[in-house]
Amino acid sequence: MAKIPRDFLETAGSLLPVTLVVLLLQAALGFLDAEGLARYLGGTILSTAGLLLFLRGVNISLLPLGELVGGQLPRVSSLWLLLCLAFIVGASANAADPSLQILAQHMKTTAGEVNPALLLLVVVAGIGVFVSLALLRIALGLHPALLLGLGYGLVLALSLVVPEAAVPIALDAGGVATGPLTVPFLISLGLGFVSVLGGRNTSSDGFGLLGLAALGPVLGVMLLGTVLG
């Protein structure tokens, strides 16, 4: 008997709970007709196949690429050039993330008078800036709690003074740092960066990058709301 690939089991397992909940609600409430139920089940099958292919591509190409890029960055002689390259890499990875496109669709209807393109530019730039700061923290050997404490303390302080409508948009914007493309790339980038630095622990120094990266869009949108508000 052929062995079921592990990737398929992991992908199907991640979608199975949601599918079961919908089917239970359908059995109890009958909110979908036959056509709607068939379309939902067909969409679930396509989503499973698409997610399987996406994750396979991430494992084959994106993770090794992130580690390769992260391993080469410490060899840059200029600190400013290193920060610029980290900004470009972080912003580019996030700009291609599907979660950013979803955020863009919602911003078109919720951003009000603010140009959604400007908001997305701020989000992507915020990711890039804080990826640079995260790598700088690793290079300088600073404890992640220091920057995380200062950053999220600033978020709490700004939430008291920025326009009320900007707070939920800013907090949701931070979610793009946990997109399916951004997460594996940035984690592998950080681990690759740490791996070539002498005397560093991969577990303690390589992680925390996403926590800092998520601060970028939140603070960026809040500052934009303060300027435009």
Sequence and secondary structure as in RCSB ss.txt:
>XXXX:A:sequence
MAKIPRDFLETAGSLLPVTLVVLLLQAALGFLDAEGLARYLGGTILSTAGLLLFLRGVNISLLPLGELVGGQLPR
VSSLWLLLCLAFIVGASANAADPSLQILAQHMKTTAGEVNPALLLLVVVAGIGVFVSLALLRIALGLHPALLLGL
GYGLVLALSLVVPEAAVPIALDAGGVATGPLTVPFLISLGLGFVSVLGGRNTSSDGFGLLGLAALGPVLGVMLLG
TVLG
>XXXX:A:secstr
     HHHHHHHHHHHHHHHHHHHHHHHH  S HHHHHHHHHHHHHHHHHHHHHHHHIIIIIHHHHHHHHHHGGG
 S HHHHHHHHHHHHHHHHHT HHHHHHHHHHHHHSTTS HHHHHHHHHHHHHHHHHHHHHHHHHT  HHHHHHH
HHHHHHHHHTTS TTHHHHHHHHGGGGG TTHHHHHHHHHHHHHHTSTT  HHHHHSSHHHHHTHHHHHHHHHHH
HHH 
